[in-house]
Amino acid sequence: MSKDIRIKKGLDIKLVGAADKTTKEVSLSSIYAVKPEDFHGITPKLVAKEGAEVKAGEVLFYSKSDERILFPSPVSGKVEEVIRGARRKVLAVKISADSTQEYKDFGTKDAAKMSAEEVKNHLFASGCWPFVKQRPYDVVANPNQAPKAIFVSAYASAPLAADLDFTLAGKEAELQAAITAVSKLTEGKVHVSVGANSNSPLSKIKGVELHKVSGPHPSGNVSTQIANIDPINKGEVVWVITPQDLVVIGELLLTGKFNATRTIALTGSKFSKPQYVTAIAGATIADITAKNLVNDNTRIISGNVLSGKQVKETEFLGYYDNQITAIPEGDDYELFGWNKPVFNKISASRALTFSWLTPKKKYDLNTNTNGEHRAFVVTGSYENVFPLDIYPMQLLKACMYKDLDEMEALGGYEVAPEDFALTEFICVSKQPHQKIIREGLDLMREELG
């Protein structure tokens, strides 16, 4: 029996360029990369040196704070280069992939017969632990803290997000094996959220509490679901795993291989044919988007338009991402853009805009912010798109002036940067909300633990 969650506050940003439900096999990239910055808060210690031969699943580096947390190579090949920045900080480990892939054998496991400690040790050894993230702070989970519950959101509400019902089709066995294993890591429940009208493979999985979610974005954000199902209080921890990462864990248990292949949605108006492709985490963007990208004044984003990261064609797919978005670069200026009726943009207000008259219209938006950075203007508009029982403006300000007591009291433990993507989108002050929250959470983690 499912429990329904209906979100009323939020904003659906309808864009042109949704992926057609066809999947194309992409040939293996020549170069892959694993970037420590994808694992926020991790200080890497290198294991694989330049020139070393590695198999898929073998360790490239581990976390300085916990040597059990390993980060594996997504492919077999040769460590081509270790890119370093200031103070020799590791920025990326590049691997030149073999034409025929070899996998490190971790052995098949029967999840039903494993103890919690055996599951945890298997995730450590195979490099799958980084798939487990935690709230508070939205970082790789601390294995020394037991979670009160585990959350899986199989409903994606972000603009042009990959259809998880489509990308997970046929993966029931892997999902069941993964859920059976990770459910042993908590004494609480495993909460799985699916769309209200979806036909998700996860809706048939045993051993979970199912929730059906409806409403505008950010109803698919896991923080929104946590707040409605089992809110986080001070001292409590919940763990979060994405469905595409559950498939990797499940395949590891069933086959003994670490296979980071996932179905990626190519979305946005700058793709000549928006569609799904199969690719391995860390693949070169140019190889995934080959012969499909209209590279004429284009912004490429690894992830969705609200919370993804801007990348170049020569850069690499984010470790957790299952979407690449390409939209027009907004580097032009509009004459009287602030003082004329607007018919081709989305707005949360009705001031000089008419998007509220055509709620189903899809827009070809660019990256122009339509204004410059300025001091916060108190309009009350953030609360209209922010479904959590939190004062977003006050929390943002507390993060800016680093008041830890206020950040705690205002709900800092419950949020992640992506929860403020919509408030950033509608912000008339053009403030970088996600960056402010990220810095605030880092300060809380450093000072409060």
C-alpha positions as CSV (number, residue, x, y, z in Angstrom):
1,M,0.0,0.0,0.0
2,S,1.4,3.4,-0.9
3,K,1.2,6.7,0.8
4,D,0.5,9.8,-1.3
5,I,2.5,13.0,-1.1
6,R,1.0,16.0,-2.9
7,I,3.1,19.1,-3.2
8,K,1.4,22.4,-4.0
9,K,4.2,24.9,-3.8
10,G,6.8,24.9,-6.6
11,L,7.2,25.7,-10.3
12,D,7.4,23.5,-13.3
13,I,9.8,25.0,-15.9
14,K,8.7,23.5,-19.3
15,L,11.4,23.6,-21.8
16,V,11.7,22.3,-25.4
17,G,14.0,19.5,-26.0
18,A,12.7,16.5,-24.0
19,A,14.4,13.3,-24.8
20,D,12.6,10.8,-27.2
21,K,12.2,7.4,-25.6
22,T,14.8,5.7,-27.8
23,T,18.1,4.5,-26.6
24,K,21.3,4.7,-28.7
25,E,24.4,2.7,-27.8
26,V,27.4,5.0,-27.7
27,S,30.8,3.6,-28.5
28,L,33.4,3.5,-25.7
29,S,35.1,6.9,-25.1
30,S,38.9,6.9,-25.4
31,I,39.3,8.9,-22.2
32,Y,37.4,8.8,-18.9
33,A,37.9,10.8,-15.8
34,V,37.0,10.6,-12.1
35,K,36.9,14.0,-10.4
36,P,37.2,14.3,-6.6
37,E,35.1,17.5,-6.8
38,D,32.1,15.3,-7.6
39,F,32.3,13.9,-4.1
40,H,31.9,17.0,-2.1
41,G,33.9,17.2,1.1
42,I,36.3,14.4,0.2
43,T,40.0,14.9,0.3
44,P,41.5,12.2,-2.0
45,K,44.7,10.2,-1.4
46,L,45.9,8.7,-4.6
47,V,46.5,4.9,-5.0
48,A,46.9,4.6,-8.8
49,K,49.9,6.4,-10.2
50,E,50.3,7.7,-13.8
51,G,51.1,4.8,-16.1
52,A,49.4,2.2,-13.9
53,E,47.1,-0.4,-15.5
54,V,43.7,-0.7,-13.8
55,K,40.6,-2.9,-14.3
56,A,37.1,-1.5,-14.0
57,G,36.4,-1.4,-10.2
58,E,40.0,-1.1,-9.1
59,V,40.9,1.7,-6.7
60,L,42.1,5.1,-8.0
61,F,42.0,7.0,-4.7
62,Y,40.4,6.8,-1.2
63,S,39.1,9.3,1.3
64,K,41.7,10.8,3.6
65,S,39.2,11.0,6.5
66,D,38.2,7.3,6.1
67,E,40.4,4.8,4.3
68,R,37.6,2.4,3.8
69,I,35.8,4.8,1.3
70,L,37.3,3.9,-2.0
71,F,36.8,5.5,-5.4
72,P,37.2,3.0,-8.3
73,S,38.0,3.3,-12.0
74,P,34.8,3.1,-14.1
75,V,36.7,1.4,-17.0
76,S,39.7,-0.7,-17.5
77,G,42.8,0.9,-19.1
78,K,45.8,2.9,-18.3
79,V,46.0,5.9,-15.9
80,E,46.9,8.5,-18.5
81,E,47.2,11.6,-16.3
82,V,46.6,13.0,-12.8
83,I,45.5,16.6,-13.2
84,R,46.5,18.8,-10.2
85,G,45.7,22.3,-9.2
86,A,47.0,24.7,-6.6
87,R,48.9,23.1,-3.8
88,R,49.0,19.9,-5.8
89,K,45.3,19.4,-5.2
90,V,44.0,16.4,-7.3
91,L,41.4,17.7,-9.8
92,A,40.9,14.6,-12.0
93,V,42.3,11.2,-12.7
94,K,42.2,10.4,-16.4
95,I,42.1,6.9,-17.7
96,S,42.7,5.8,-21.3
97,A,40.2,3.0,-21.8
98,D,40.9,-0.4,-23.3
99,S,39.0,-1.4,-26.4
100,T,37.8,-4.6,-24.5
101,Q,36.8,-4.0,-20.9
102,E,38.1,-6.1,-18.0
103,Y,36.4,-6.1,-14.6
104,K,37.7,-6.8,-11.2
105,D,35.8,-9.8,-9.8
106,F,34.2,-9.1,-6.5
107,G,32.3,-12.3,-6.4
108,T,28.5,-12.8,-6.5
109,K,26.6,-12.4,-3.3
110,D,23.1,-13.4,-2.0
111,A,21.9,-10.2,-0.4
112,A,19.2,-12.0,1.6
113,K,21.9,-14.0,3.4
114,M,24.3,-11.1,4.1
115,S,24.6,-9.4,7.5
116,A,24.6,-5.6,7.8
117,E,28.3,-5.6,8.4
118,E,28.9,-7.9,5.3
119,V,26.9,-5.5,3.1
120,K,28.8,-2.5,4.4
121,N,32.2,-4.2,3.9
122,H,31.2,-5.3,0.3
123,L,30.2,-1.7,-0.6
124,F,33.5,-0.5,0.8
125,A,35.6,-3.0,-1.1
126,S,33.9,-2.6,-4.4
127,G,34.0,1.3,-4.3
128,C,30.2,1.5,-4.2
129,W,30.0,3.3,-0.9
130,P,30.2,6.8,-2.5
131,F,26.7,6.1,-4.0
132,V,25.3,6.4,-0.5
133,K,24.9,10.1,0.4
134,Q,23.5,11.5,3.6
135,R,21.4,14.3,5.0
136,P,22.3,16.5,6.7
137,Y,25.0,18.2,4.6
138,D,24.4,16.3,1.3
139,V,27.8,14.5,1.3
140,V,29.1,11.0,1.0
141,A,27.6,9.1,4.0
142,N,29.6,8.7,7.2
143,P,29.6,4.9,7.7
144,N,30.1,5.4,11.5
145,Q,26.6,7.0,11.9
146,A,23.6,4.7,11.6
147,P,20.7,6.2,9.6
148,K,17.2,6.3,10.9
149,A,15.9,5.7,7.4
150,I,17.0,5.3,3.7
151,F,15.3,7.3,0.9
152,V,15.2,6.6,-2.8
153,S,13.5,9.1,-5.1
154,A,12.4,7.5,-8.4
155,Y,10.4,10.5,-9.4
156,A,12.4,13.2,-11.3
157,S,10.6,16.6,-11.5
158,A,13.5,18.8,-12.6
159,P,13.3,20.5,-16.1
160,L,13.7,17.9,-18.9
161,A,14.8,15.3,-16.3
162,A,15.4,11.7,-17.5
163,D,12.2,9.6,-17.3
164,L,13.3,7.1,-14.6
165,D,10.4,4.7,-15.5
166,F,12.0,4.4,-18.9
167,T,15.7,4.2,-17.9
168,L,15.1,1.6,-15.2
169,A,12.9,-0.6,-17.3
170,G,14.1,-4.2,-17.1
171,K,16.3,-3.6,-14.1
172,E,13.9,-5.2,-11.5
173,A,16.4,-7.9,-10.4
174,E,19.2,-5.5,-9.8
175,L,17.0,-3.1,-8.0
176,Q,15.5,-5.8,-5.7
177,A,19.0,-7.2,-4.9
178,A,20.3,-3.7,-4.0
179,I,17.2,-2.8,-1.9
180,T,17.5,-6.1,0.0
181,A,21.1,-5.4,0.7
182,V,20.9,-1.7,1.7
183,S,17.8,-2.2,3.8
184,K,20.1,-4.1,6.3
185,L,22.0,-0.9,6.9
186,T,19.2,0.7,8.8
187,E,16.8,-0.3,11.6
188,G,14.3,2.1,10.1
189,K,12.4,1.9,6.8
190,V,13.5,2.2,3.2
191,H,11.3,4.8,1.6
192,V,10.8,4.7,-2.1
193,S,9.0,7.6,-3.9
194,V,7.5,7.2,-7.4
195,G,5.3,9.4,-9.6
196,A,1.6,9.3,-8.9
197,N,0.8,7.9,-12.3
198,S,4.1,6.1,-13.0
199,N,4.8,2.5,-13.9
200,S,8.1,2.4,-12.1
201,P,10.0,-0.9,-11.6
202,L,10.6,0.2,-8.1
203,S,6.8,0.2,-7.3
204,K,7.0,-3.6,-7.4
205,I,10.0,-4.0,-5.1
206,K,9.6,-5.9,-1.9
207,G,10.8,-4.6,1.5
208,V,10.2,-0.9,1.0
209,E,7.6,1.7,2.0
210,L,6.2,3.1,-1.2
211,H,5.0,6.7,-1.7
212,K,3.3,8.3,-4.7
213,V,4.4,11.8,-5.3
214,S,2.6,14.5,-7.3
215,G,2.9,18.3,-7.8
216,P,5.3,20.8,-9.4
217,H,9.1,20.7,-9.0
218,P,10.7,20.3,-6.5
219,S,8.4,17.5,-5.6
220,G,11.0,15.0,-7.0
221,N,13.8,16.3,-4.7
222,V,14.5,13.9,-2.0
223,S,14.6,16.7,0.6
224,T,11.0,17.5,-0.1
225,Q,10.0,13.9,0.3
226,I,12.0,13.5,3.6
227,A,10.3,16.6,5.0
228,N,6.9,15.0,4.2
229,I,7.7,11.5,5.4
230,D,10.2,11.6,8.2
231,P,11.8,15.0,8.9
232,I,15.4,15.2,10.1
233,N,16.0,16.6,13.6
234,K,19.2,17.6,15.2
235,G,21.5,14.5,15.7
236,E,19.6,12.4,13.2
237,V,20.9,11.1,9.8
238,V,19.2,9.7,6.8
239,W,20.9,8.1,3.8
240,V,19.9,8.8,0.2
241,I,20.6,6.6,-2.9
242,T,19.5,7.4,-6.4
243,P,17.8,4.6,-8.5
244,Q,20.6,4.6,-11.2
245,D,23.1,3.9,-8.5
246,L,21.0,1.2,-7.0
247,V,21.3,-0.6,-10.3
248,V,25.1,-0.5,-10.1
249,I,25.0,-1.9,-6.6
250,G,22.5,-4.6,-7.7
251,E,24.6,-5.6,-10.6
252,L,27.6,-5.8,-8.4
253,L,25.8,-8.3,-6.1
254,L,24.4,-10.4,-9.0
255,T,27.5,-10.5,-11.2
256,G,30.5,-9.5,-9.1
257,K,31.3,-6.6,-11.5
258,F,31.4,-2.9,-10.9
259,N,29.6,-1.7,-14.0
260,A,29.1,2.1,-14.0
261,T,27.1,2.1,-17.3
262,R,23.9,4.1,-17.1
263,T,21.3,5.5,-19.4
264,I,21.9,9.3,-20.1
265,A,19.2,11.7,-21.3
266,L,20.5,14.2,-23.9
267,T,18.0,17.1,-23.5
268,G,17.6,20.7,-24.6
269,S,17.0,22.7,-27.7
270,K,20.6,22.5,-28.8
271,F,20.5,18.8,-29.5
272,S,19.4,18.0,-33.0
273,K,17.9,14.8,-31.7
274,P,17.2,14.7,-28.0
275,Q,17.3,11.1,-26.9
276,Y,18.7,8.6,-24.4
277,V,22.2,7.0,-24.8
278,T,24.1,4.5,-22.8
279,A,27.4,5.7,-21.3
280,I,29.8,5.0,-18.5
281,A,30.2,7.5,-15.7
282,G,33.1,9.8,-16.4
283,A,32.9,9.6,-20.2
284,T,34.0,12.5,-22.4
285,I,31.1,14.8,-23.2
286,A,32.2,15.1,-26.9
287,D,31.9,11.3,-27.3
288,I,28.4,11.1,-25.7
289,T,27.1,14.1,-27.7
290,A,28.9,13.2,-31.0
291,K,27.0,14.2,-34.2
292,N,24.0,15.4,-32.2
293,L,25.1,18.7,-30.6
294,V,24.4,22.0,-32.3
295,N,27.5,23.7,-31.0
296,D,26.7,27.3,-31.9
297,N,26.8,29.6,-28.9
298,T,25.7,26.7,-26.7
299,R,25.8,26.1,-22.9
300,I,26.5,22.4,-22.1
301,I,25.4,21.3,-18.6
302,S,26.2,18.0,-16.9
303,G,22.9,17.5,-15.1
304,N,19.7,19.6,-15.3
305,V,19.5,23.3,-16.0
306,L,18.8,24.3,-12.4
307,S,21.4,22.4,-10.4
308,G,23.8,20.9,-13.0
309,K,27.4,22.0,-13.7
310,Q,28.5,23.9,-16.8
311,V,31.1,21.8,-18.8
312,K,32.9,22.0,-22.1
313,E,32.9,19.3,-24.8
314,T,36.5,18.3,-23.7
315,E,35.3,17.7,-20.1
316,F,33.6,14.7,-18.5
317,L,30.2,13.5,-17.4
318,G,29.6,14.0,-13.7
319,Y,29.9,10.8,-11.5
320,Y,26.3,11.0,-10.3
321,D,24.7,12.6,-13.4
322,N,22.2,10.8,-15.8
323,Q,21.5,13.9,-17.9
324,I,23.3,16.3,-20.3
325,T,21.5,19.5,-21.2
326,A,22.4,21.8,-24.0
327,I,20.6,25.2,-24.3
328,P,21.4,28.6,-26.0
329,E,24.1,30.8,-24.3
330,G,22.5,34.0,-23.1
331,D,25.3,36.5,-23.8
332,D,23.2,39.1,-25.6
333,Y,21.4,42.2,-24.3
334,E,17.8,43.2,-24.9
335,L,16.7,46.7,-25.6
336,F,14.2,47.8,-22.9
337,G,14.2,44.2,-21.8
338,W,13.0,45.3,-18.3
339,N,10.2,47.6,-19.5
340,K,8.2,45.7,-22.2
341,P,5.6,42.9,-22.2
342,V,7.4,39.5,-22.4
343,F,5.8,36.5,-24.1
344,N,8.8,34.1,-24.5
345,K,9.9,33.7,-20.9
346,I,8.7,32.1,-17.7
347,S,8.1,34.1,-14.6
348,A,6.7,33.3,-11.2
349,S,5.1,36.7,-11.0
350,R,2.6,38.4,-13.4
351,A,4.6,41.6,-13.8
352,L,4.9,42.3,-17.6
353,T,5.0,38.6,-18.3
354,F,2.2,36.3,-19.7
355,S,3.5,32.8,-19.1
356,W,0.7,32.2,-16.6
357,L,-1.8,32.4,-19.4
358,T,-0.3,29.4,-21.2
359,P,0.7,27.0,-18.4
360,K,1.4,24.1,-20.9
361,K,3.6,26.1,-23.3
362,K,7.2,25.0,-23.7
363,Y,10.0,27.6,-23.9
364,D,13.4,27.8,-25.5
365,L,15.1,29.7,-22.7
366,N,18.8,30.8,-22.7
367,T,21.2,31.3,-19.8
368,N,20.7,35.1,-19.6
369,T,20.0,36.2,-16.0
370,N,18.1,39.3,-17.2
371,G,19.7,41.5,-14.6
372,E,22.8,42.0,-12.4
373,H,23.7,40.9,-8.9
374,R,22.3,43.2,-6.2
375,A,21.3,43.1,-2.6
376,F,18.4,40.9,-1.5
377,V,15.0,42.3,-2.2
378,V,12.3,41.1,0.1
379,T,9.4,40.1,-2.2
380,G,8.0,37.0,-0.5
381,S,8.3,35.1,-3.8
382,Y,10.7,32.5,-2.6
383,E,8.1,31.0,-0.3
384,N,5.7,30.4,-3.2
385,V,8.1,27.9,-4.8
386,F,9.7,26.5,-1.7
387,P,7.6,23.5,-0.3
388,L,9.7,22.9,2.9
389,D,8.5,24.3,6.2
390,I,11.5,26.6,6.3
391,Y,12.0,30.4,5.8
392,P,14.3,30.4,2.7
393,M,15.3,34.1,2.8
394,Q,16.2,33.9,6.5
395,L,18.2,30.7,6.1
396,L,20.1,32.2,3.1
397,K,21.0,35.3,5.2
398,A,22.0,33.2,8.2
399,C,24.4,31.3,5.9
400,M,25.8,34.5,4.5
401,Y,26.6,36.0,7.9
402,K,27.6,32.6,9.3
403,D,25.3,32.4,12.3
404,L,25.4,28.7,13.2
405,D,22.7,28.9,15.8
406,E,20.3,30.5,13.3
407,M,21.3,28.1,10.6
408,E,20.4,25.2,13.0
409,A,17.1,26.8,14.1
410,L,16.0,27.6,10.5
411,G,16.4,24.1,9.2
412,G,19.9,23.9,7.9
413,Y,20.0,20.1,8.6
414,E,17.1,19.4,6.3
415,V,18.3,21.1,3.0
416,A,20.7,20.5,0.2
417,P,21.9,23.1,-2.4
418,E,19.5,21.7,-5.1
419,D,16.5,22.6,-2.9
420,F,17.3,26.3,-3.5
421,A,17.7,26.0,-7.3
422,L,14.1,27.3,-7.9
423,T,14.5,30.2,-5.5
424,E,17.7,31.1,-7.3
425,F,15.9,30.9,-10.7
426,I,13.2,33.4,-9.7
427,C,15.5,35.6,-7.6
428,V,15.2,39.2,-8.6
429,S,18.4,39.9,-6.8
430,K,20.4,37.3,-8.9
431,Q,22.0,35.9,-5.8
432,P,23.8,32.5,-6.0
433,H,21.5,30.6,-3.6
434,Q,23.0,27.2,-4.1
435,K,26.5,28.4,-3.6
436,I,25.4,30.2,-0.4
437,I,23.7,27.1,1.0
438,R,26.7,24.9,0.1
439,E,29.1,27.2,1.9
440,G,26.7,27.3,4.9
441,L,26.4,23.5,5.1
442,D,30.2,23.2,4.9
443,L,30.6,25.5,7.8
444,M,27.9,23.6,9.8
445,R,29.7,20.3,9.1
446,E,33.1,21.7,10.1
447,E,31.9,23.4,13.3
448,L,29.0,21.1,14.4
449,G,30.0,17.8,13.0
